[in-house]
Amino acid sequence: MAFLETKHVAFRGISACVPKHIERNIDAYQKWGDYTKVRNIIGIDQRHVGGKDICTSDLFYGAAEKLISELGWNKEDIQAIVCVTQTPDFIQPPVACILQNRLGLSQDCFATDVPHGCSGWVYGLSILTSLMQTSFIKKGLLFSGDTASKVASPDDKTTLPLFGDAGTCTALEYTDEESPIKFALNTDGSGWDKIIIKDGGYRNPINEKSLEKVDYGDGIVRNNTHIVMDGMSVFSFAISKAPKQIKDLIEKFEINREEIDYYCLHQANLFMDEKIRRKMKLDEDKVLYCIEEFGNTSSGSIPLTLVSRAKEDLRSKHMKLIGSGFGVGLSWAATYFETENLVIPEIIEI
């Protein structure tokens, strides 16, 4: 296991931006039958869906503009941005370059993309805080999120009800006083094909067959540009790897488990996350959920959950938190971090 500790970087704020348009799963699922049983498993009532006119950079921009304004930061002082997304506006250029220009940041700005999924906020946090503690960069922004609804087939009952769109922005600042941020990071690339979009990269470029819909039966119709998940393999992976990693993180860094205010898991589906919670013997009030309102928003799910479910505590208290992300790759990542009196704007809708 790759353990990591970064020092002298403080959280200053977190914001989130979602599309205004809401799709209710009870309506979307009608062509396949009764949604009640599925709802009891995945726990999702609705999702914010951007459609063709909203891309990931639009959500990142909305989240950043509001957060920068409420922080009172001078944009010239922001010297690094890291964008975690698997649904960039283009294959080239990076979203980070688009945002540097659109936000009006200085050209003296480090900017890069990280094409990670469900574990991506934690991975991105480890990258940006590592950069900041070893450089002269004083202020940085971590973006994470996806327009994940774009990769789900509208005719696939196994993926359509799952994915919502969201973009988040986490503001970080170098300091001499802040508590270290602690990480546990893992990868098992033998499961690379368990969550996959088969065509569209350079191994399998888009071709005349890529857009042909294939009926796999039982309400599953998709083409090779849509996401495919091996549900049982992913479920087994998540409920075995995530609890052990969190336990290892706590033991490695001698974290007092009783002092942790909240655990924030990647919002994969309710059944999976509840299995993890019960396996770890965590009290219900210690584990945050926003999946019923936003669905699975990929790398945006941990900060979106914090913003939507713990904003008053984050705004007014010193908090001790654990975040855990797990999924595509296969990869999984956990972090322990502390915050105090964060700037948390109300969720932006565009």
C-alpha positions as CSV (number, residue, x, y, z in Angstrom):
1,M,0.0,0.0,0.0
2,A,1.3,3.5,-0.9
3,F,1.0,5.7,2.2
4,L,1.6,9.4,1.9
5,E,1.6,12.4,4.2
6,T,1.6,15.9,3.0
7,K,2.2,18.9,5.3
8,H,1.7,22.7,5.4
9,V,-1.4,22.7,3.1
10,A,-4.8,23.8,4.5
11,F,-8.3,23.5,3.1
12,R,-9.9,26.9,2.6
13,G,-13.1,26.1,0.9
14,I,-15.1,23.7,-1.2
15,S,-17.8,24.4,-3.8
16,A,-20.0,22.4,-6.2
17,C,-21.9,23.2,-9.4
18,V,-24.6,21.0,-11.0
19,P,-26.9,21.3,-14.0
20,K,-30.3,22.8,-13.3
21,H,-32.1,20.0,-15.2
22,I,-33.2,17.2,-13.0
23,E,-34.1,13.7,-14.2
24,R,-36.2,11.6,-11.9
25,N,-35.4,7.9,-12.0
26,I,-39.0,6.9,-11.4
27,D,-39.8,8.5,-14.7
28,A,-36.7,7.5,-16.6
29,Y,-37.2,3.8,-15.6
30,Q,-40.8,3.5,-16.8
31,K,-39.9,1.7,-20.0
32,W,-38.3,-1.1,-18.0
33,G,-41.0,-1.5,-15.3
34,D,-41.3,-0.7,-11.6
35,Y,-38.4,1.3,-10.2
36,T,-39.1,0.5,-6.6
37,K,-36.8,-2.6,-6.3
38,V,-34.0,-0.9,-8.1
39,R,-34.4,2.2,-5.9
40,N,-34.0,0.1,-2.7
41,I,-30.7,-1.1,-4.0
42,I,-29.0,1.9,-5.6
43,G,-30.8,4.6,-3.4
44,I,-31.1,7.2,-6.2
45,D,-34.2,9.3,-6.6
46,Q,-32.9,11.9,-9.1
47,R,-29.9,13.1,-11.0
48,H,-28.8,16.5,-12.3
49,V,-28.1,16.0,-16.1
50,G,-26.4,18.6,-18.2
51,G,-27.4,17.4,-21.7
52,K,-25.4,18.4,-24.8
53,D,-24.8,22.0,-23.9
54,I,-23.0,21.6,-20.6
55,C,-19.5,20.2,-20.4
56,T,-17.2,19.4,-17.5
57,S,-15.3,22.7,-17.8
58,D,-18.6,24.6,-17.4
59,L,-19.4,23.0,-14.1
60,F,-15.8,23.5,-12.9
61,Y,-16.0,27.2,-13.9
62,G,-19.2,27.7,-12.1
63,A,-17.9,26.1,-8.9
64,A,-14.6,28.1,-9.1
65,E,-16.0,31.5,-9.8
66,K,-18.3,31.4,-6.8
67,L,-15.7,30.0,-4.4
68,I,-12.9,32.4,-5.5
69,S,-15.4,35.3,-5.0
70,E,-16.5,34.2,-1.5
71,L,-12.9,33.5,-0.4
72,G,-11.9,37.0,-1.6
73,W,-8.9,35.5,-3.4
74,N,-7.0,37.5,-6.0
75,K,-6.9,35.3,-9.1
76,E,-3.3,36.4,-9.8
77,D,-2.3,34.5,-6.6
78,I,-3.7,31.1,-7.7
79,Q,-0.6,29.3,-9.0
80,A,-1.8,25.7,-9.6
81,I,-4.9,24.0,-10.8
82,V,-5.4,20.2,-11.1
83,C,-8.5,18.9,-12.9
84,V,-9.7,15.4,-12.2
85,T,-12.1,14.2,-14.8
86,Q,-12.8,11.3,-17.2
87,T,-15.2,13.4,-19.4
88,P,-13.0,16.3,-20.7
89,D,-14.4,18.8,-23.2
90,F,-12.0,17.5,-25.8
91,I,-9.4,14.7,-26.2
92,Q,-7.0,17.6,-26.5
93,P,-6.4,20.2,-24.9
94,P,-6.5,19.5,-21.2
95,V,-9.5,21.0,-19.3
96,A,-7.0,22.6,-16.9
97,C,-5.6,24.8,-19.8
98,I,-9.1,25.8,-20.8
99,L,-9.9,26.8,-17.2
100,Q,-6.7,28.7,-16.7
101,N,-7.7,31.0,-19.5
102,R,-11.4,31.1,-18.8
103,L,-10.9,32.0,-15.1
104,G,-8.4,34.6,-16.0
105,L,-5.6,33.1,-14.0
106,S,-2.0,34.1,-14.4
107,Q,0.2,32.5,-17.0
108,D,2.5,31.7,-14.1
109,C,0.1,28.8,-13.3
110,F,0.7,25.1,-13.1
111,A,-2.2,23.4,-14.9
112,T,-2.8,19.7,-15.5
113,D,-5.5,17.0,-15.9
114,V,-5.7,13.7,-14.0
115,P,-8.0,11.2,-15.9
116,H,-9.1,9.4,-12.8
117,G,-12.6,8.3,-11.8
118,C,-14.2,7.4,-8.5
119,S,-11.0,7.6,-6.5
120,G,-10.0,10.8,-8.3
121,W,-10.6,13.5,-5.7
122,V,-8.3,11.7,-3.2
123,Y,-5.6,11.1,-5.9
124,G,-5.9,14.7,-7.1
125,L,-5.6,15.9,-3.5
126,S,-2.4,13.9,-3.0
127,I,-0.9,15.3,-6.2
128,L,-1.8,19.0,-5.6
129,T,-0.8,19.0,-1.9
130,S,2.5,17.2,-2.7
131,L,3.2,19.8,-5.3
132,M,2.4,22.7,-2.9
133,Q,4.5,21.4,0.0
134,T,7.6,21.1,-2.1
135,S,7.3,24.3,-4.2
136,F,6.7,28.1,-3.9
137,I,3.0,27.7,-4.8
138,K,0.9,29.3,-2.1
139,K,-2.7,28.8,-3.5
140,G,-4.1,26.1,-5.6
141,L,-7.5,24.7,-6.8
142,L,-8.4,21.1,-7.1
143,F,-11.3,20.4,-9.6
144,S,-13.0,17.1,-9.6
145,G,-16.1,15.8,-11.4
146,D,-17.7,14.6,-14.6
147,T,-20.6,14.9,-17.0
148,A,-21.0,11.2,-16.3
149,S,-24.5,11.1,-17.8
150,K,-23.0,11.5,-21.2
151,V,-21.3,8.1,-21.1
152,A,-24.4,6.1,-20.0
153,S,-26.6,4.6,-22.7
154,P,-30.2,6.0,-22.4
155,D,-31.4,2.5,-23.2
156,D,-29.3,0.6,-20.6
157,K,-31.2,0.1,-17.3
158,T,-28.0,-0.9,-15.5
159,T,-26.3,2.4,-16.0
160,L,-28.9,5.1,-16.8
161,P,-30.3,5.4,-13.3
162,L,-26.8,5.7,-11.8
163,F,-24.9,8.7,-13.2
164,G,-25.4,12.4,-12.5
165,D,-23.3,15.4,-13.5
166,A,-21.4,17.6,-11.1
167,G,-18.2,19.7,-10.9
168,T,-16.5,20.6,-7.7
169,C,-13.7,23.0,-6.6
170,T,-11.5,22.6,-3.5
171,A,-9.4,25.6,-2.5
172,L,-6.0,24.9,-0.8
173,E,-3.4,27.2,0.7
174,Y,0.1,26.7,1.9
175,T,0.5,27.3,5.6
176,D,3.0,26.7,8.4
177,E,0.4,25.6,10.9
178,E,-1.9,23.1,9.4
179,S,-2.3,19.4,10.4
180,P,-0.9,16.9,7.9
181,I,-3.1,15.3,5.3
182,K,-2.7,11.5,5.3
183,F,-3.3,9.1,2.4
184,A,-3.5,5.5,1.5
185,L,-3.4,4.8,-2.3
186,N,-3.9,1.5,-4.2
187,T,-4.2,0.2,-7.7
188,D,-5.1,-3.2,-9.2
189,G,-4.8,-2.8,-13.0
190,S,-5.7,-6.4,-13.6
191,G,-9.3,-5.1,-13.3
192,W,-8.8,-2.5,-16.0
193,D,-11.7,-3.9,-18.1
194,K,-14.3,-4.1,-15.2
195,I,-15.4,-0.5,-15.8
196,I,-14.7,0.6,-19.4
197,I,-15.7,2.6,-22.4
198,K,-14.4,0.4,-25.2
199,D,-14.1,2.8,-28.2
200,G,-12.9,6.4,-28.5
201,G,-9.3,6.1,-27.4
202,Y,-6.4,5.1,-29.6
203,R,-6.5,1.4,-28.8
204,N,-10.0,1.3,-30.4
205,P,-10.6,4.5,-32.3
206,I,-14.1,5.5,-33.2
207,N,-15.2,3.6,-36.4
208,E,-18.4,2.9,-38.3
209,K,-19.4,0.2,-35.8
210,S,-18.8,2.2,-32.7
211,L,-22.2,3.9,-32.8
212,E,-24.1,0.8,-33.7
213,K,-26.5,-0.1,-30.8
214,V,-26.4,-3.7,-29.7
215,D,-29.3,-5.3,-27.8
216,Y,-27.9,-7.5,-25.0
217,G,-31.4,-8.4,-23.7
218,D,-33.1,-7.6,-20.4
219,G,-33.1,-3.9,-20.9
220,I,-29.5,-3.4,-21.9
221,V,-29.0,-1.7,-25.2
222,R,-25.8,0.3,-25.8
223,N,-22.9,1.0,-28.3
224,N,-19.2,0.9,-27.8
225,T,-19.0,4.6,-26.8
226,H,-21.1,3.9,-23.7
227,I,-19.8,2.8,-20.3
228,V,-19.9,-0.9,-19.4
229,M,-19.6,-2.2,-15.9
230,D,-19.1,-5.7,-14.5
231,G,-21.4,-5.0,-11.6
232,M,-20.6,-8.1,-9.5
233,S,-16.9,-7.8,-9.8
234,V,-17.0,-4.1,-8.9
235,F,-19.2,-4.8,-5.9
236,S,-16.9,-7.5,-4.6
237,F,-13.8,-5.3,-5.2
238,A,-15.3,-2.3,-3.3
239,I,-16.7,-4.0,-0.3
240,S,-13.4,-5.9,0.3
241,K,-10.8,-3.2,-0.6
242,A,-12.3,0.0,0.8
243,P,-12.9,-1.1,4.4
244,K,-9.5,-2.6,4.7
245,Q,-7.8,0.5,3.3
246,I,-9.6,2.8,5.7
247,K,-8.6,0.5,8.6
248,D,-5.0,0.5,7.4
249,L,-5.0,4.3,7.1
250,I,-6.2,4.6,10.6
251,E,-3.7,2.1,12.0
252,K,-0.7,3.4,10.0
253,F,-1.1,7.0,11.1
254,E,-2.4,6.2,14.6
255,I,-5.6,8.1,14.0
256,N,-8.1,8.2,16.9
257,R,-11.2,6.6,15.3
258,E,-13.5,8.0,18.0
259,E,-12.5,11.6,17.0
260,I,-13.5,11.3,13.4
261,D,-16.6,13.5,12.8
262,Y,-17.6,12.1,9.4
263,Y,-16.7,9.4,6.9
264,C,-17.5,10.3,3.3
265,L,-17.5,7.4,0.9
266,H,-17.7,7.6,-2.9
267,Q,-21.4,7.7,-3.7
268,A,-21.4,4.5,-5.8
269,N,-24.7,3.1,-4.8
270,L,-26.5,2.8,-1.5
271,F,-26.4,-0.9,-1.1
272,M,-22.6,-1.0,-1.7
273,D,-21.8,1.9,0.6
274,E,-24.0,0.5,3.4
275,K,-22.2,-2.8,3.1
276,I,-18.9,-0.9,3.6
277,R,-20.4,1.0,6.6
278,R,-21.7,-2.1,8.3
279,K,-18.5,-4.0,7.7
280,M,-16.6,-1.2,9.4
281,K,-19.2,-1.0,12.2
282,L,-19.7,2.7,11.7
283,D,-22.7,4.6,13.2
284,E,-25.2,5.7,10.6
285,D,-24.8,9.4,11.7
286,K,-21.1,9.2,10.9
287,V,-21.5,8.4,7.2
288,L,-22.7,11.0,4.8
289,Y,-25.0,10.4,1.8
290,C,-26.2,12.6,-1.0
291,I,-26.7,9.9,-3.6
292,E,-30.5,10.1,-3.4
293,E,-30.3,13.6,-4.8
294,F,-27.4,13.6,-7.1
295,G,-26.6,10.0,-8.1
296,N,-23.1,8.7,-8.7
297,T,-21.0,11.8,-9.8
298,S,-17.7,10.0,-10.2
299,S,-14.7,11.9,-8.8
300,G,-17.0,14.8,-7.7
301,S,-19.0,12.7,-5.2
302,I,-16.9,13.1,-2.0
303,P,-16.7,17.0,-2.1
304,L,-20.3,17.2,-3.4
305,T,-21.4,15.1,-0.4
306,L,-19.5,17.3,2.0
307,V,-20.9,20.5,0.5
308,S,-24.5,19.3,0.4
309,R,-24.6,17.4,3.7
310,A,-22.1,18.9,6.1
311,K,-21.8,22.5,5.1
312,E,-22.9,24.0,8.4
313,D,-20.4,22.0,10.4
314,L,-17.6,22.7,7.9
315,R,-18.4,26.4,8.0
316,S,-18.3,26.7,11.7
317,K,-16.3,23.9,13.3
318,H,-12.9,22.2,13.4
319,M,-13.6,18.9,11.6
320,K,-11.8,15.6,11.4
321,L,-12.8,13.6,8.2
322,I,-12.0,10.5,6.2
323,G,-12.8,10.3,2.5
324,S,-12.7,7.1,0.5
325,G,-13.0,6.6,-3.2
326,F,-13.0,3.4,-5.2
327,G,-13.8,2.3,-8.7
328,V,-12.5,2.5,-12.3
329,G,-8.9,1.4,-12.8
330,L,-9.4,-0.5,-10.6
331,S,-8.2,2.0,-8.0
332,W,-9.0,2.9,-4.5
333,A,-7.8,5.8,-2.2
334,A,-8.5,7.0,1.3
335,T,-7.5,10.2,3.1
336,Y,-7.7,11.7,6.6
337,F,-7.8,15.4,6.8
338,E,-8.9,18.2,9.1
339,T,-10.7,21.4,8.3
340,E,-11.7,24.6,10.2
341,N,-14.2,27.3,9.3
342,L,-14.3,26.6,5.5
343,V,-15.9,28.8,2.9
344,I,-18.8,26.6,1.5
345,P,-21.0,28.4,-1.0
346,E,-24.5,27.2,-1.7
347,I,-24.5,24.7,-4.5
348,I,-24.5,26.5,-7.9
349,E,-26.9,25.5,-10.6
350,I,-26.3,26.3,-14.3
